[in-house]
Amino acid sequence: MLIIIIIAMLIPMKIQYKDGGTVEYKAVLYSVYHYHAAKIQNYREGFLTGTEIRILNFTVYDNSEFVPDSIEHVLSPAE
């Protein structure tokens, strides 16, 4: 019985976000994020890309990075 409960806690559920293509695989014990989200950082438009793995809500792996758009468009602080 305990083995069935542990296996059930490891089966992920896929969640698709509408922020540019981020996908989350979430189970009770862990979650995996594949980022591809539109983002503005330091007044520059771009995308957050990469992978993040969390076990018991503690980040154990994170290679996400901000990739600016190829078109040089810097937003002013007023926008």
C-alpha positions, 0 to 999 in steps of 0.5 A: 500500500505504501508503494502505491502511495509513493508512486502516486506522489511521483506522477506529474500533471502537465500545466501549460501556461499562456505566457509564451510557452512555459510548461510545468510538470507538477507532482506532490514531491517535485515540479519541473518548469520549462520556461519560455515566457515573455518578460521585461528586464532592465527596460528591455523586452525579451524571453525567460528561457531555461529549466528549473527543478524543485524538490519539496519546493526547494530549487535544486537546479536552475539554468533559466536566463533572460534572452533579450529580443534581437531587435534593440528596443529599450523601454523608457522607465515611464512606459 
